[in-house]
């Protein structure tokens, strides 16, 4: 385990977690090349070392290589002791495994086959908006959340939903309709500023006992809080034959 110097200014504080020395070194070089936007505050090679790092030098974001002994269990344990957002890196094409990382608490997953610029883009998106996910993956993860949580009692949830203002309901519908949309796109769609959107989300999370946009996406879909057009499309029977998705 290695502790690096602390950050200053508005740099995103990064903890690098990789069981592989060469992989860890490469990630350190990548983060160093992005200074002053990014700053490495530590490098951990094991779960125990990672847990010690987040306590001793709290990062803003954990960049984790999960191709090895580290995985969903490590992510779940880190979320218990740290509020840092987690971006997982993997060379696996297994979507079920990738989804399990998100269900365990990761804020995004980047495939190692992606261009290095994608890693930086994902770091910035996760830091700013809390999630890096495409719509297809969001749909799969929503089904996983629904299965794991089972049928929830409707009355308590309806009571929570009733506390939302009209505008807050519109925000929930917008996110439930498209989990991959950026904050800027959502704000433009709702004709509000990004600052106002963040304020609405803070209030929504508090009223619904949620912690992030992925959880809100799942919640909105589970309780039918999706735009009317999307609801109609999802309930319509699929056509057999030569149609193609778009």
N, C-alpha and C positions, 0 to 999 in steps of 0.2 A: 504494500500500500504506500502510495506516495502523495504527500500533500504539496500543492503548488501555491504560489503567492495569491493573495486575495485580489479581487477585482476592485476597480474604482469606476466612477461615472455610471453610465447606463449600460455597460457591457452585460451580456447574458452570461451568467455564471454556469459553467458546464462541468459536470462530473462525468468522467469517462469510465465506463465499466466494461472490461473485456478480460476473459481468461487467457487470451493469447497475447504474448508479449509483442509480436510483430503487429497484430491488429491494434493493440493499444497504442503503440508508437505511431502508427499511421493516423489514428484518430487525433492524437495529440498534435501531430504536424498539421492536420487539417484545421483544428481549432486555432492553433497559433497563427496560421495564415490568414485567419479571418479577424484578427485583432485590428481595431478595438471593439468591433461588434460582439465578438465572442471572447471569453476568457476561461481557460481551464483552471479549476480550483482543486482538482484531485484526480487521481487515476487509481481505480481499484481492480484487482484481479480475481476477487472472490465475493460471494454474497456477504460474508462477515465483514470484509474490508469495506464493501459498499455501504453497509449499514453504519459502520463507524464513521465513514467519510461524511455522510449526510447529516450526522449528528454534530460532528466536530466543525465542519465547514459547510453549512447549508447551501446547496446550489439552487439555481433557478430551474435547471433542466438536467436530466440524466440521459446521457447518450450511451445506450447499452447494446453490446454485441451479444445476441442470445444463441449464437451457433456454438454450443458447447455445454458446459454444466449449468450455465445460467439460463433461466427461462421464466415461465409464467409465475412459478412459485416465488422467485426472487422479486419479480415486479410487485406481486401482491404484498410481500413483506415490506418492501420499500415504501409502498403507499401508506402503510400503517405508521411509520415513523417520520415520513417526510411529505411535505406539500409540493415538492418539486415535480414538474411534469416529466414524463418519461417518453423518450423516442427510441424504439427498438430497431435494430438493424439485423437483417437475416438474409441468408442466401437461399433459404427454402422457398419452394413454390407452393407449399402446402397451405392453402387458404384457411383450412380449419385450424391449423396451428397458429397462423397469424391472427385469426379472430380470437383465439384463446388468450393471446397476449393483450388484446384490447379489453376483453372481458375481465382480465386480471387487474387492469388498471392502467395499461399503457395508453398514452394519448395519440400514438401514431406508430405505424410500422413502415419502414423503408426497405425495399429489396436492395441487396448489395449490387445487383446488376444495373441499378439506376445510375445516371450520371452524378458525379459528385456535387454538382450544382443543386440537385434534388435534395440532398441531405441538408444543405444550407437553407433551402426554401422551406423544408419541413420543420427545421429548428425554429425559424422565424415565425412560421404559422402556428406551431404549437405554443411558442412563448406568447404570442400576441392573442391568439384566439382559443387556445386550449385543445385543438384537435387537428389531426392530419388524417383524413379518411376520404375515400371516394364513396359515391352513392351506393354502388353495388355491395361494397363491404359493409356499409352502414346497415343495409337491409338484412344481410346475413347475421350481423351482430344483434340487431333488434330481435330477430327470431330466437337467438341464443338467450338473450336476456329474458324474453317472454317465457321460454321453456324453463329457465332456472328459477324464475320468480313465481311461476305458476299463476293461478288465478288469484288476484288480490281482491280484498273486500272493496266493493264499489262505494259504499256510503262514505267512509272516511276520505277517500280520494275525491269524490264529488264535492265534499265540503271544502277541500283544499282548492279545487278548481274554481269553485264559486267565489273564492277570495280574489281571483285574478280580475284586473280591470279589462275593459274591452281591448285596449291597446296591448296589454300583456298577452291576451288570448291570441291576438294577431301575430305577435312575435313567436309564440309557441307554434302556431300553425305554420308560419314561414319556415321554422327550423324543422318541424316534423315532416314538412314536404320536401326538404332538401338538406340533409345533414352536412353535405360537402360544401355548401355555399360559404363564401367568405363573409366576414362581418361587413365589409364594404358593400358587397352585393345585397346582403340582407337589409342593410340600412337604406340603400337606394330603393329597394323593392317596397320598403315600408314608408319611404319619404321622411326618414329621420336621420339624424347624425349618428356616427358610430359611437360617440360619447353617450348619446341618449339610449342607444341600443344596449350598451354595457350596463347602464343604470337599470333598464328594464330587466335584463337578464339577472342582475343581482337580486332584484325584488322577486322575480319568478323562482329562482333557486331557493330563496328563503321560504316562500309560500308553499312550494311543492316538496320541500326537503330533498332537493337534488343538488348535485355538485358540479356538473359540467354539461356541455352541449350534447354529448353522446347520450348521457342519461336522460336529458330533456327530449331528445329525438325519440328514444325508446318509449318514454312516458307518453308523449303526445300521440304516437301511433297506437300504443296499447289502449288509450282512452278515446280514440277516435278524433283527436284534435288535429286533423289534417285539413288542408284546403278542400273546399267542396269538390272541385274538379278532380283532384287527386283521389278523393274518396270514391268518386264515381268510377274512375279508371280502375281502381284496385278491386272494386266489387263487381265490375263487368266481367261476364264470362269470356275466357280467352278464345280466340278464333283458331280453328285448326286449319292448316294449309300453309300456303307459301308466304305468309306475312313475315316481316323482319323487324327486329327491335331497332330503336333509334335512340 
